[in-house]
Amino acid sequence: MKCSALVLGASAAFASLSEAVLLNNTMTDVACDILEATGLKVLRPGTEAYQSRDESYFSVSAQLSPYCIVQPTSAAQVALAVTALKTTACNWAIRGGGHMTWAGASNIDEGVTLDMGLINHVEYSPETKVASIGAGALWRDVYSALAQHGVTAPGGRTSTVGVAGFLTGGGNNFFSAEVGLGCDNVVNFEVVLASGEIVNANRETNSDLHKALKGGSSNFGIVTRIDMQTVDVVEIWGGQVVYPLNTTEQHIAAYVKWVDNIPNYTKGSAVTFWAYSPAAGTVVSAALHDTSNAEWAPAYDDFRTIQPHSMDTLRHDSHLNMTVELEEPTGYRQIWITLTGKNDARFIRRAVEAQAKFIDGWKSSQDADFLNYITFQAMPTLLFDHSVEKGGNAIGMDRESGNAILFQMQHMVRSADAEAEARKQLVAMRQELKDYYISEGIDVEWEYLGYADGTQDPLSTYGASNIQLLKDVAAKYDPEQVFQKRVPGGFKISNVV
C-alpha cells in the first residue's frame, strides 16, 4: 500500500512532465517519452527488441505497430505506467501472452502497448498448495516451475497461452471435470486499478471484483498476479490419435456419449478435431488425456474401438510436454470463431459438414497455403457445479440445465486479403450454423470469450444478472471508464446493451 500511495500522489508531477515533453516532441513521442522518463523500460520502433516482441504475437493479424512497447516488471511499475498514460491523450493496449488472434485484441497501432511479459514469476507454497503467478507468465513457465514441487495447475492446454488472459476468459483445461474451469481455481487476483491503486480481489476482499474477473476480461483493471490452487499431478497419460475422415460418424457418437459420462469419470479429457492441411487433407484427431495417469480407462472405450487409426502419440508424460504437443502453427493470420450447443450429434455433424463445404470452396478460389481446424470440447453441467461451489464466476453457464459442447473453428492464411475474405465467409457460416441450431432447439446462447472473433460479442451472452454484475463492477472500480475508453482492445462491457 505504501508504493500505491506514492503512485497516487504523483499525478501533479506527471502532469508537469507531460507538459515539458510535449514542448519538445511530436504527439506520437509524448507518451513514450513520459514512460521512459519515469524509469520504465520502453521499446522503440526500429529496434531489434521492439521488432522481436511485436513478432512474438501468436497470430500475424495481431502484430501491429504501437508507438512504443512498455515493459513493467512489477505491480508498482504497472501502476506507474497507468498513471503516466492517463496524463496523455494516448490510448493503450494490454498484452499478456499475446495469444488472442484478431488485430487490436491486445496490441494497438496508434497508441502504447503495455506488455506484461516481464512479470512472469512463479512461486509455490507447500502449506497452502497455492501458486502465485505473475500475470505475464505463459503456462509453460508455470508447469515447468510447479513440476519441481510435484504439482501443476489447471491451466492452458497449449504451452504458449498467457496466464492472465486465459483465466479472465474462463479457462477450459485437462482438469476441468475434476476441479472446474481455470478461473474458478483462482483464490486471489492482484489488480492495478485505473486510479493507480493496487488491490487484491478474493472471496473476502473486493469479492465482486473477484467474481467479475472470472470471465470478465480486461474491463476493470490490469491483473498483475494470480494466486491459484494447484493439483497433485506430476505425470499424465495421453496424446493424440489420428484417424481417417471416414470415421467421422463413429467419432460423433463417441463424443456425445463421452460428454454425458463425464460425471462418472472426472479424471479424463477429450477434445476432437477435424483438421485440414494441404498435405493430408482432412483427418480426425482425438486429443485424449487422463490426469490419473491410467492408460485407456474404461471411459475411453468408445474412442479406443474406433478403427482404423493412422498414428498416435499416446504415452505417460509431463503436463508441460502434453501442452507443448498441442501447440499450433505460427506464421499465419488466424481467424477464430466459436459457438456453443447442446450435447447432441446434430450439433457436431452440422459443423463438420459446414467445414467441408467451406474448405472445398476455399480450395477452388483462394491460395492453397492454408490450414483449417474445428474442435469440439465438453462443457458438462459438472463444470459449473464446481464454479458455484467455489463462489461463482461471471460467464453464466450455470444457468444451463444440460450438458453442452463448445465448437471452435480456426482458419489460418498468409495474406491480409485472404484474412478479410475468410472472416467475411466465416461470419456468414457461423450465422448459418447458429440459425440451424436454434431451429433444431440445440443452440446454447453462451460464447467462450477466449475463442471469439472481434466480430462477436461474448460478454452479451453471459446472462442478464452477470452482465449487470460486470457493468456494476466496472462502474465501481473504474468510474472514469479508463478501461472502456482508453484501452479500446478486447471485449468491452460498455458495448453490451
Buried (B, 14 or more C-beta within 10 A) or exposed (E): EEBBEEBBEBBEEBEEBBEEBBEEBEEEBBBBBBBBBBEBBBBEBEEEEBEEBBEBBBBBBBBBEBBBBBBBBBBBBBBBBBBBBBBBEBBBBBBBBBBBBBBBBBBBEEBBBBBBBBBBBBEBEEEEBBBBBBBBBBBBBBBBBBBEBEBBBBBBBBBBBBBBBBBBBBBBBBBBBBBBBBBBBBBBBBBBBBBBBBBBBBEEEBEBBBBBBBBBBBBBBBBBBBBBBBBEBEBBBBBBBBBBBEBBEBBBBBBBBBBBBBEEBBBBBBBBBBBBBEEEEBBBBBBBBBBEBBEEBEBBEBBBEBEEBEEBEBBEBBBBBBBBBBBBEBEBBBBBBBBBBBBBBBBBEBBBEBBBEBBEEBEEEBEEEBBBBBBBBBBBBBBBEBBEEBBBBBBBBBBBEEBBBBBBBBBBBBEEEBBEBBBEBBBEBBEEBBEBBEEBEBBBBBBBBBBBBBEBBBBBBBBEEBBEBBBEBBBEBBEEBBBBEBBBBBBBBBEBE
